[in-house]
Amino acid sequence: MQAFRKISFPGFVLIAALFMTVQSRGAEGERGIQVSAGDWDRLESVVSFPFPPGHAKTDRLIDADGHAIPLQIDEENRATFVLKNLKSGQTQDLQFGKARIESTVPGFIQVVRDGNKLRVSQGNDPIIGYQAEPGELPRPDINPLFTRGGYIHPILSPSGKLVSDDYPRNHIHHHGIWFPWTKTEFEGRHPDFWNMGDGTGKVEFESLSKTWSGPVHGGFVSRHRFIDLSAPQPKVALKETWRVEIYNVGTGQKRYRMFDMISTQNCATSSPLILPEYRYGGLGFRGNWSWNGAENAFFLTSEGETDRVKGHATRGRWCHIGGKVDGERTGIAILCHPDNFRAPQPMRIHPTEPFFNFAPSQAGDWEIKPGENYISRYRFVVLDGQPDKAELDRLWTDYAHPPQAIVK
């Protein structure tokens, strides 16, 4: 499988999110924020806060030494920046910036539509792709029933190694990062949205609502439909929205890529989607083809388990899966937010294939009810080399308990 090439973006000037002046501090009384580390040391932590209504918009914060920190404000007035470092128990005052001297922003996140795909880069380095509308099947022997869009692939490490797989020969219905349900009941029928070859269900890309690029994060919002093909006529059982944000972090000595996914699912009719107890279904990840075989994929769970057989059906705050690509180790950690249903969620770890799944249905029967949103939050950290448990614990803490910012 070929990773997408490095892409330049003619016409784009990756400028302007940072502005500095010799005037190191804003005018006396200028508003700003106070950010608190809380009980943990912070390093490259993503911080968000509601930007004050009525205040002039800005694209930077200024610290006590006059350094500019990129600030990005979205359409909902949510302001986000990256806190470089702050020790446990400490606070830091930052002012909203005013004066402007343009300077380049390293690692600007660029999201570009390229046919039926999105391509996301950090600076000039590709990070991930998103398959929107279904593309062509990679091999002529694949049944058209397996045609699919609405998933993330490829996923690339900081050194450019391919971490994910798509349409693998031993599980054609696996696709990078995707989110179907397996054992279900809908209006007395049993559509399987995971095993598409059965022809009873599928997940279909519907639309791309928005994309954005920026100095702090880029991303997209997409919509999918879970279609019951076992009904007399195909019927939408579930609607889903993905919000994916890719962050401008991990450019220091310990390089990594990081992005978040929020999946919001709701019933498309007045009927619930019933999810009986089952060993897998939900958010899934498929690793590089070279990781196939019991000895070629390496797992590490948040509980310290490295035996993939013993790790299966345990619960974890995060799980790292990796292996060798071009002779060197690389991998991805999948972090489960503590607000997720049944968190820490049970895990499906395949005994011989590079497959991982957070599977809440392992813990018993449940359902997605009409009029209620089923929201799932996950963070993905892609890094080369051996996983460091202490570092992944720190990154999970940043995700689960981010620093707090208060407008002054």
Protein Blocks (a to p, Z undefined) as FASTA:
>chain_A
ZZddddddehiacehkbccdfblbccehiacddddebjadcehiacdddddehiacdfbd
cdfkopacdddddfkopacdddfbacehiacdddddfbdcddddehiacdddehjaccdd
ehjbcfbdcdfbdcddfbfkbcfklgcehiacddddfkopafbdchifklmkbghjacdd
fbdceehiacdfklmmnopaccddfbdfbdcddfkbgcdddddddddfkbmbdcdfbdcd
dddddddehklmbgcdddddddddddfbfbdcdddddfbecjdddddfklgcjklpccdd
fkopabfklmgopacfbdcddddeehiacdddddddfkbghiacdddddfkbccddddfk
lnoccdddehiacdddddddddedjddfklmmmmmmmmmmgcddddZZ
